């Protein structure tokens, strides 16, 4: 491990190095493209920096027990910690929303864009939650929807295209990072847990009826 290359960084490179490391640790992902209003979707300079300096960032983060991964096919870097520290803790509603985002992504993957992202609206998401997937009995209020979607946006799991997250017509993209945020194994585990809870609730209702 040789970190001496950092000493040869220009001031600008050093600042970007620190910024990129902080973003990885706080948001997990660095994507190839980012939404930069009013320009729209543009190349992410942090992704380019990681392509050039992957080994030095990797060595630095390893000192903190973090591993850096590159998903070249889908265009993103991400980090993981073997000690499971700094994890994003989700409540039941946010977990269900995240599950729905993964299911929507899987359903529409064949029609995904060149950057492997899937377009969705808040209305689409809520209809899937309550009607199509029936994993919620009623729609969450729009204040909660905005809060949870903003969290996922900040972690580069989704990316807003237009509108606000508390508006039904708000359009956003589900990024391929969802494949890491909710792996196939996690997806199966969450679905099984929700089904088990549903069976328990039905049993309680039957017992109360008897």
Secondary structure, DSSP 8 states (H G I E B T S, - for coil): ---GGGGG--HHHHHHHHHHHHHHHHHSEEESEEEETTTEEEE-HHHHHHHHHHHHHHHHHHTTTEEEEEETTTTEEEEEETT--S-----HHHHHHHHHHHHHHHHHGGG--TTS-EEEEHHHHHHIIIIIS---SS---HHHHHHHHHHHHHTTSEEEEES-TTSTT-EEEE-TTHHHHT-HHHHHHHHHHHHHHHHHHHHHHHHHH-
